[in-house]
Amino acid sequence: MTTLMITIDGGTLSYNVSGAGPPIVFVAGLGEHGTYWMAQVAAFSSAFQVVTFDHGGVGASEGEPPYTVEQWASDTLHRSPGSRPRASGRTFDRRCHCTSARSRSFRPCRVPRTRCNLGPAGALYEQVGFDRRCASRNTPQEIAAARIDALLAYDAGGRLRSIRNPTLLIAAADDLLVPWQLSELIAQEIAHARLVKLDHGGHHFPRTQVEAYNTLLLEFFRAHAERETPSAGLRKSAVLNPTLIA
């Protein structure tokens, strides 16, 4: 794996590239670093070029708040092999897991002894591992709070029907942060979308159900990589976003 840096608006992004072949970009969730996807990097880099990165202000990347989801999408385009920031007509295969299109869909956790009882914001604070009285396990408190603010201000519901690319949504039946029914609603709005519900694994099933998760992704990626046509002059990327559609 090679670690690189790129300059973006307002900071720098640290990213890692491993393997060769059709490119896959894994985007970390709200409170996680690019290293969240190490099990997937190990599994897929023998057949794909796998890219992971730290969001601005997180891990080795630099970037001061405020943040926006649109900014995160632009950062992802910076790291998508062969793409250009803000490019029009960019084609992606999409794979989303434990996803909600609207911040108001998040609900408080239902786990005993948690402090996650503040509605949508409280649920998201629980995901990144802190409340306003303590520090985050992964990022400084002010950075995590600004990232939560950006997510709570975002609503992608009106854009779902405009998505025409193959889309795989994966959810877990016991996800307490983002119920699987929210992914079902998204799948109903996107043409050519497929929803797979795992029996268990919680919100972090890419780590708790590694084999099942990787198998689903590998089947999806290979199916669409095989459909590429050299004459089209465009290599497809798979944008992987664990918590939202950007």
N, C-alpha and C positions, 0 to 999 in steps of 0.2 A: 504494500500500500504506500502511495506517495502522497505526502502532505504538501499542499500548495497554498498560496495566498493570492487574493485578487482584490483590487480596489473597487469599491462601490460608492454610491452616493452616501456620504455621511460616515464612511468607515471602511473596514476591510472584512473580507470573508475568508475564513480558514476552511479548506475543503480537502477531501481525500479521494484519490482515484485508484481503483484496483481492477485488474483484469483487462480483457479486450473483447470486443464484439459489440452487439447492439447495446446502446447505453441505457442504463436505469439510474434515475436519481431518487434516492431515498431522502425524504424531508422529515426531520425530527419533529416531535410533538412540542407542545407548549413549553414544558419545563425541561426538555431533554437536549443533550448534545448529539452530534452526529454519530458518536460511538454507540448510541442506542441500537444501531443496526448492525453491530458486529457479526451476529449470527447469520444475518442475511448476506453480508459482504463475503463471509467465508463460504456460504453455500452457492452464491451466484457468480462469483468473480472468475470461475473457470470457464464460463460460457458467455459472460456479459462484461461490459465495462460498467463498473458500479461506482457511483459518485455519492458521497455523503458530505455534509457540511454543517458547521455551527452557524445558527442565525446571528445577525448582528447584535452585539452586546452579550452573547452567550459563549461560553467556552473560550476558544482562542480568537474568536471574531470580535471586532470592535464596531461600535455603533451606539450612539446615545438616543434615548427616547425623546419624543414620542415615536411610536411605531404604528404602522398600518398593515392590514392584510395585503393590500395592493403592493406595498413595499416588499413584503415577503415573497409575493409572486414574482416580482421583478428580480429579486435575489436568486430565486430558483432558476429563472431563465438565464441569469449570468452563469450558472453552473451546469445547465443542460448542454451537453456536447453538441456543437454545431449550431447553437441557437444564438439569437441576439436579443438583448433586453428590449422589451416593449415591441417586439416584432409582431406584425399583424398576420393572421392566418396561420399561426404556428400550430402544428399538429402534435397531439400527445395521445398515447394510450393512457387511460386513467385507472388507477387502483387506489381505492380509499378504504381505510378501516376505521371502525368506531367513530363514525362521522356524523356531524350535524351541520345543516346549512344555515342555521340561525342560532345565535348565542342564547336567545331566550329559551331554547329547547333544553338547555342543560338543567339538571335538577340537583338538589342537595343529595349527598351520599347517604346511604342507608346502612352504614357500617357502624356497629357499636363503638363508643368511646372516641369517635372522631369529632373534630371541631367544625366539620363541614356542614354548617346549618344556616348558611347565609344566602340561600338561593343560588342563582347562576354563578355569581362571583365566588361564593363560598366553595362551590363544587370545583371551580377552576383553581382556586387557591389550594385545595386539597390535592389536585393533580400535580401541581408543581412542588408540593411538599412543604408548604408553610402557611401560616396565617399572618396577619399584620403584626403579631407580637413576637414572631421568631423569624429566623433566617431560612432561606431556601436551601435545600440539599444540593442544588445544582447551580443556581445563579444568584447574584445579589438580589436582595429583596426588592429594591427599586426597579431593577430590570424586569423581574418576574411580574411585578405589579403593572408595569407599563405594557407588557405583552398581553396580560389579561385584559387590560383596558382596550387594546386594539381588537381583540377577539370579540369582546362584548359589544363593540360598536359595529360589527360586521354582519351583513345579511346577504347571503347568496341565493336565497330562495327563488328570486325572480329570474335567475340565470340558468336554472337547471335544464329547462326544456331546450335551451340553445346548444347543449352539449351533444355532439353527434359521434364522438369517438367511442370505441369499445370501452366499457367501464365495468370494473369488478369491485363490488363493495363487500367487505368482510366484517362481521360483527360477532360478538359473543353474547350468548343468552344471559350470562351473569355479569355483564358490564354494568356497574352501578353508577358510573359517571355519565356515560352516553348510552342510553338504552338502545337495544338493537332495532326497536321499532322506528327510530329516527332514520336509520339507514334504509329501512324498508320504504319509508316515505320518499326518500331521495331516489331509490331505485325505480319507483313508480313514475317519477317525473323525467327520468333520463332515458331516451331511446337507446336500445341495445344494452341496457344495464343488466347486470346479474348480481344477485345478493346471495352470499353464503353465510349461514349462521352456524357458528361453532357452539357446541353444547356447553362448554365452559372455557375458562381462561382469563376472565376478568377484563379490565380495560387494557392491560398490557399483554395480551395474548401473543404478540409477536415474540415475546420472551418466554411466556409460560406454556405456549403451544407451538414451539418452534417448528417441529417436523410437519405438523398439519398446515401451519401457516405458509411455510416455505414451499410445500408441495402445491398448494393452491396458486401461489405466485408464479412458480416455475412453469406450471401448465399454461397460465395466462400469458406470460411473457413469451414463451416459446411459440405458442399459437400465433401471436401477432407478429413476432419477429419473422416467422416463416412466410407471412403474407406480404412482406416488403418486396417491392419490385425495383430492380436497379434502375430502370428507365425513369422512374418517378423523380430521381434526383433528391430524395428527402429521406433521411433516416429518422425513424420514429423513436421517441423517447418515452419512457414510462415515468410519469410524475407521481411519486408516492407521498401522500399527505395524510398523517394519522388522525387529524382531527377536524379538517375543513376542506371545502372545495374552493380553490382560489382562482 
